Amino acid sequence: MNTKSRKKSRRKFIKASAASIAGFMIVPRHVLGGTNHVPPSDTLYIAGIGVGGKGKSDLAAMAKSPNVKIAYLCDVDDRMAVDSRDSFPEAPYFKDFREMLDKEGKNIDAVTVSTPDHTHAIATMRAMQMGKHVYVQKPLTHSIKEARLLTEAARKYKVVTQMGNQYASDEPVRRTQEIIDAGLIGEVSKVYAWTNRPVWPQGIPTPKGNFDVPNELDWDLWLGPAAEMTYNPAYLPFNWRGWWAFGTGALGDMACHIMDPFFRILPVDYPIEVECSATTAWEGFFKVANYKDSCPASAIIHLTFPRTDGKGNIKLTWMDGGLQPERPPELGPNDDIGDFSNGFIFEGTNGKVFGNYSKPPILIPLSRKGEVDALPKTLKRIPEGHYISWVNACLKGFDEAEVSSPFNYAGPFSEAVLMGNLALRAYMLQEKDSKGRTRYPGRKKLLWDAKQMKITNFDPANEFVMSNYRNGWTI
């Protein structure tokens, strides 16, 4: 049942109850409850799937709205759920989101999904099929095809959706767009984006050893759709990000923030080409380690995007693990543009913009600062922020929803991000040359047919277009 239908059913119940109490004056509940009281028919009942870590802060941010009731909590690890259970003691607690949705779905309007990446798509799809609005942490999915499926499902089930790249609702991206839309840097043909992540282990051997599963953890549920494997504390609660079975590495973790201005502002379609290179791990003298289970310690990814206005292509280069582009030569040797550890640079025919997803953009050269100061604000701002704007949209319903990262945007954007990971994983598969030597990682340029969702010039890479699920877990 969607939110509008739920509102109607609650209003019918209230009217029926009023009619059965003849002779009594019904005082509006907002009078009894005070100015901040919200009638039940105007409340969004939210269930949290994955309520520790980022899930905890997601729920806390949504609970700031007087229109929100955190109604149910779900986590596979009791240790991670402690704070949320303390914050919302009246919310029943589950370990399996499938059980929660089956038993309590009729009492839930919306769902937040803040699990490890590999479970995003399955939990989200199940909720949407039940007509629930969804807020899903970034990246939207673990694989490219999952993102396409969720985009199509959101349209089919007409639910309000939002990906958790929260800076997409903030001031910096809008100010960057106003600078570019005003033509202050001319035509953009090249963009750099980078991060200092990973700040967790990557490019390392698969962990070994026998460990007892903690009593508070349901390891089988934590694995979810991933292949069966022995429990190892190296994977959780945080470091799952660096393992392909569960996470999407530095790119998946940060690109949904840092690349958002690129995909949001510029007239680009799905990428058509991708190539990469990555840090080489060594097991000995001239002996390359093939740590295929772990994301690389650092990488450079080159993506080519066709412009939707027919004016050629735009190139984007992604760098992580502390790798950074050249300092813009238009800057003096002592010019200070602030933190350079995470950011982007738009290169135009008449200047450059340096930005950080959480800080105001800077026009380069710095002598042009006055042009930015004089530029009017023309785009709509979102003072209520990413979380509450989604809450308000859910209460209005699908047809009136206005959010920054609905799946019809976040889905294609996530596909573009995850294309970089497909390239990183594909280089492990490259053929050996006539002397039995493996080609240098990443030097094959992969050609992508977005409509068919297929790499057209290196078929083994298509293994990574869609996630593999073990029995009992399907999307």
N, C-alpha and C positions, 0 to 999 in steps of 0.2 A: 504494500500500500504506500503510495507516495505521500508527501507532506500535505498537499492540498486535500487529498481524500481523507487523511487522518484528521485534519482540522474539521472537515465536514462531519465526520462520524462523531467526533467529540462534541461538536455544537448540537447535533441531534440528541445526544445523550443528555446534555445540559438542559435543552428545551423540554425533553420528555420528563426529566426529573422535576423541573419547575412546574409543569402542568399537573403533576401528581400531588403537589403540595398546595392544594387550594386554600386560599385564605391567608397565606403567609406572604410577607413582602420579601422578595429575594434581593439582598443587598449585594451590589457588585463586589467581586472578590478583591479588586484592586483597592477598594475602600477599606476592607478589613486588613489587607496585607500591607498597606502603605504604598507610597508612590513608586517604589521599585518592584512591587509584586507583579508577576506576569501570570495571566490566566493560563491554565494547562493547555488550552487550544493554541496558544502562541508560543509554546515551548518546543525546542528541538531536543529530542531524546537521543543522545549519542552513546554509541558503544565503542570502546577503545580496544583495538587488536594490536598487542604489543604496547605495554603501558610503562615500560622502563626506559631509561635513556631519553632519546628524543621523543618517544611516545609520551613520557611524563610531562615534558614541557609543552607538547602539542595540546594535551588535554587541559593543562593549567591555563594556557592562553585562551582556549575556547570557553572555559568555565568563567572567564571574566565577564562574559555576556550574561545579563539577567534572563535572556531567552534560552539559555542552555541548561540542560540537566544531564550530567554525566551518569548515565543509567546503568551501564554494564562495563565490566573490565575483563580483559582476557590476556593472559601471558603464559608462556610455557615454562617460565622460570620464576618461582615464587620470590627469589631474592631480588629480582629486578622490579617486581611489582609492589614492593613494600611501601614506597612513598605514595604511589597513586592510591593504593588501598587505604592508607591513612588519610589521604586528602578527600577521598570519596567513600567513606565507610558504609554508606547505604547501598552502594552499587554491588550487586551480586558478582561473584568472581568465577571465571571459567579458565581452563587451560587450553581447551580446543575450541577455536573460533567456529568450527563447523557445528559443534554441539550448541554453542551459544546462539548462533543464528537460527538453527532449527527449533530450539526450545523457546527463544524469546524474540524471534524476528518480528512478531506482530506488535511488539512494544518498542521497537527501535525505528527511528526515523533516519539516522545517519550513522556512518561508521568512519573511524579513523584507522588507518593501516600504517603502523610504524615498526614493522618487523624487519629482520634482515631482507636484503633485496630479493633473494630467491623466492620468497613467499608472497611478495607484493601482488603479483598478477592473480594468483589463485584466490587469495582472500578478497581482493577487490572485485573480481568477476562474480564470485558467489554473492557478494553483497548487492551488486548492481542487478543481478538477475532477480533478486528479491525486492527490487525497487527502492533500495537504500541509496541516499546520497553518500558520496565518498570523498574523503580527504586522504591522500596517499603521499607518504614521504618520497623524496627524490632519491635516486632516479625512479621514474614511474614504474619501470619493470626491470627485470634481469636480462631480458633478451629483446631483440628488435621486433620479432613477430608478436610477442606478448603486447608490446606497446600498440601495435596496429590493432590487435584484437580488442584491447580495452577502449581505444578510440572509437571503434565501430560500436561496441556495446553501450558506451555512454550515450551515443546518438540513438541507438535502438530503444534503450530503456528509459530515456528522457529523465535522467537524474542529474543533479548538480554535482560537478566534479571539480577538484582542485589538486594540483601537485604541490608538494611542500617545499618549493623553492621560494621561500618567503620574501626574499629581497625583490622579487618580481613585482611586488606591490609597493615598493619604497620609492623615495625621491630620486636616487641616483640614476636609475635606468630611464626615468622619464626626462630628466634633465639632459641625459646623453642623447636621447631621441630628438629633443628640441634643438640641440646643437647641430645634429646631422640633418634633420629636416629643414633647418634654416639655411643649409648649404655652406656653413662656415668652414668645412674642410673639403668641400667639393665632392667629387664622385669617389666612393670607397671601392677599392679593388682588393685590398689585403687587410686581414685582421690577425692579430696575435692574441692568444689567451693562455694563461699559465697559472700554476699553483705550486705552493711549497709542499703540498701533500704528496705522498703519504706521510702521515705522522704515526703510522703503525707499521709493523714489519711487512715488507714485500720483497720479492725476489729471493726467496729462501726455500730450503728443502721442505718437503712435506713432513709434518711432525710425526714422530713415532712414539711408541710406549704404550703401556697399559695403565689406565686410570679408572678409578671408580667414579661412576656417574653420581653427582651430588643428589641427595634425596629431594632437594627442592626443584630439580630440573627434570622435565620429561624430554629426554634426549631424542626419542623417536619423533615427537611433535616438533622439536626444534629443527630437526633435519627436514621435516615436511616433504616437499617434492624432491629433495636432493637424494642422490644415491646413498645407500646404506654405508656407513663407515663407523669405525670405532670412535667413541667419545675421546676428545682431547681438549684440555683447557686452553690450548693455543688458539682455538677458534672463537671463544666467547669470554666475556660479553661484548667485546668491542672489535677484536682483530679479525672477525669474519670478513671485514671489508677487503682484506688483501688476498682472499682466496676465491678463485673463479667459481667454485661450487656454490658459494653463498653471496659473494659481493661483486662489485664492479670496479674495484680499485680506485685510485686517485681520480681518474677521469669521471667515473660514475658518481663519486662522492661530491666533487666540486664543480664539474662543468655545468651542471644544471643551474648553478648560481652565476658562474663567470661567463659562460657562453650565452646566457639568456639575452643580454643586450644585442648580441650579433643576430640571433635567430629572430628576435622580436622586432628589431628596428629595420634591418636590411631586407630588401625584396628577394628572398632566397627560397628555393624549393628543397626537396630532399637532395642529399649529396649524390654525386654521380661517380666520384673517384675517391679513393683513400689509400694512403701508404703510410708506413711508420718505421721507426727504428726504436730500439730499446736497449737499456743497459745490459751488457753481457755479464752473466755470472760465471765464475770459473771454479772448477773443482781441482785444478792442478795446472801445471805448466802447459799452456796451449790446449787444455782440455776444457771444453765448454760444458757447463752444467745445464741440463734441460729441466729447469724447475717448472714444469708445465702446469702444476696445480696452483702456483702462486702468481699473482700479478707482478709485473716487473717493477724494479726499484725506481726507475725513471723511464720516461718515454717522450718521443716527439711524434706527433701525428699530423699529417697533412690531409686536409679535406677540401674537395672542390665542390662548390655549390653553383648550380645554374641560377641566374637571375630570373625572376618571374616577369620582368619587364622586357625580356629579350635582348638585353644589352651585354650579353656575354656571361662570364663566370666571376665568382668571388672566391678567393682562396682564404682558408682559415688554417692557421698552424697552432696546435695545442702542445704545451710543454708542461711536464710535471716532474716531481722529485727534486725540485730546486733548480731545474733548468729554466733559463729566462732568455727572452730575446735581447738583441742589442739595445742598449740605452739610446733613445732617439738622438741623432746627431744635432738636431735643432736645439737641444738643451746645452747650456753651458756646463762645464765640468763640475761646478759647485751648485747648480740649480737643484733645488729640493722639491721633489714632487711627492714626498711622503713614502709610505710603505709600498715597496715594489715586489713583495713576496707573493702576492696574488693580484691578478689584474688582467686588463686587456688594452690593446692599442688598435684603434681604427686608423688606417692609413688612407688618406684621401689625396686628391690631386691638388688641394690647396691647404694642407695642414694635417694635423693628427689630433686624436683625442685619447688621452690616457684615463683609464677608469678602474675603480675597484668597486665590486658589487655593493659595498656598504658605505662608500664615501663619494662626495661630489666629483664629477668628471673635471678634468683639467685640459684646456685647449693648449696645444703646443704649436709654435713657441709661446712661452709664458708672457711675452709682450702683448699678446692678444687677449689677455684676461678681461679687459674692459668690454670686449665684444660679447663675452658670455654674461657679464654683469648687466649689460643693457638688453639682453635677450628676454622677451616676455615669456611668461609661462602660459602655454597654450593647451597643454594636455591635462586631462582630468586626474586629480590626485585621489588617493585612497586613504584618508586620515584614519579610518578604523583599522587598517592593516589587513594582512593576508588572511588571518584566521577568522576575524569577525566578519570580514566581507563575505567569506564562504558561509558562515552561519546565517547571515542576513539573506544571502541568496537562496539557501535551503528553505528558509521560511517563506520566501516569495514564490519559490517553485521554479521549475526548469525554464519555462517560457520567459521569465523575467530575470533570470540569473545574470549577474555581472561580476565576474571574477577574473583574476589576472592570468591564471594558468589552468583553464579548463582542459579536459583531455583532448579536445579538438585542436588545441595548441600544444599542450604538454606531450601528447602522443608523438606527433611528428618530430618535435624537438628532441624527445628522448631517443627516437630512432636515430637521429643524426649523431647524438652523443655516443650511443652504443655502437655505431658503425666503427668508431675508433677502437673499441675493444675487440670487435670482430677482426680487425686488421692485426691487432697485437696477438691474438690467439692463433690467427692463421699463419703467422710467420714460423710458428713451431712446426708447421706441417710442410714447409717448402721442400721441394725435391732436392736430392743430392746431385751434384754435377758428375761428369764422366769419371772423375777421380775419387768419387765417394765423399766429397766434401759438401757440407751443408752451405747453402748460399747465405750471404750476410743477412741477418734478420731484417725483414721489413722492406727489402729493395724491390719486391714485386708490387706494382701498382694494381690495386683491385678495382674493377669496374662494376658499378652497382646499377641494377635495374630495379628502381623503387617499386614500380607497378607490380612486377613479378616477385619482388622481394628476393632477389637472387644475384649472387656474384657471377658474372658471365664469363670470366676468363681464368678462374681457378676454382673448380667445383668443390675441392675439399673444404674450402672456407665456408661453404654453405652449411656445414655442420653446426656453425655457431649462430645461425639466424634465429633459431628457436631453442628454447631450453628443453632438456629431456626430463621427464617426470617419472618417478618410480610408481609402482602400482598403488592404487588408492588415492592418488593425487592427480587431478586433472583440472584443466581450465575450462 
